[in-house]
Amino acid sequence: MVNPVAIRAEFALPPEAYAPIPDDAARAGVSNIRRIVPFVGRAGELGALKAAFAGAGEVVVHAVHGLGGVGKSALAAHWAATRDEQVRWWITAEDPTKVDAGLSALARALHPGLVGLPAELQTQRALAWLAGHDDWLLVLDNVEDPAHIDLLLDGVGGRGRVLVTTRRATGWHRHATTIRLGVLESADALDLFTRILTHQGPREVEGAAAVCAEPGHLALAVEQAAAYCAQTGTAPRAYLDMLDRWPAAMFAAAATNGDSRRTVARIWNLTLDRLADTPFAGELLRILAWYAPRPHPPHSPRPLGAPPTWPPRSADSSPTA
């Protein structure tokens, strides 16, 4: 016979699960952020972040925005790993559900006794603890819409520090000060490529600068190319030839055991998918893709012309009544 009292005892929560997270829960330090290696360049952006978060007072929110693959997450992780807040917590913040999941994980890290509580209660406990303390930093990575973090920012009650990474350049005027992140400087791109390529020992590096220049010194593309060359034994010159002959395949190719979600093709496809609700933007990008890869006046694609009629009419046909 099953003893119902024993079942209830097995699943009962300890008394501390029903109390707030203790004030000293972070006294030994709580962090899930690791330093990015290798990391090159970005001295100006790192200096801007240091200055932006230097002051005390109400919650400070800054958003690093830029193209997919430009290195926003790497910059945020490298910078956050150097900070000395007692709590430094990384949250993948693509949508409100993931924001809540990240806060729940923080609550469990601060107070393991909360493991048995429903996730929504863990989220509430985390927000309550953050609202009562100042010595913390949250990194909200890959925020798609500023509205997705409204509840979090309201819930912390003007305390702590928040760094956001996002592809979105606009819509932050009520939420954060923005810092734009561009592609790597050519020397930094070459440095990154060389470090990855020669990590296991000396390798042929001739042509590495040309490989970095081909995708415009985009950090992810440089990392992807270097990792592919390092793992397959492909010389940079040979990789450049393969990129010229099969660009789609090479931009989609990740090194074995690498993260297939972090390839240039995948990132660019995700960016284009975001334009589904604004078809004109997608059309404009496809038109601009025919231009040479050098600066051109912003008015150059205008006028784009009227959309074609269907069915097409011959030049000498007259409109029907």
Buried (B, 14 or more C-beta within 10 A) or exposed (E): EEEEEEEEEEEEEEEEBEEEBEEEBBEEEBBBBEEBEBBBBBEEBBEBBEEBBEEEEEBBBBBBBBBBBBBBBBBBBBBBBEBEBBBBBBBBBBBBEBBBBBBBBBBBBBBEBBEEBEBEBBBBBBBBBBBEBBEBBBBBBBBEBBEBBBBBBEBBBEBBBBBBBBBBEEBBEEBBEBBEBBBBBEEBBBBBBBBBBBEEEEBBBEBBBBBBBBBBBBBBBBBBBBBBBBBEEBBBBBBBEBBEEEBEEBBBBBBEEBEEEBBBBBBBEBBBEBBEEEEEEBEBEEEEEEEEEEEEEEEEEEEEEEEEEEEEEEEEEEEEE
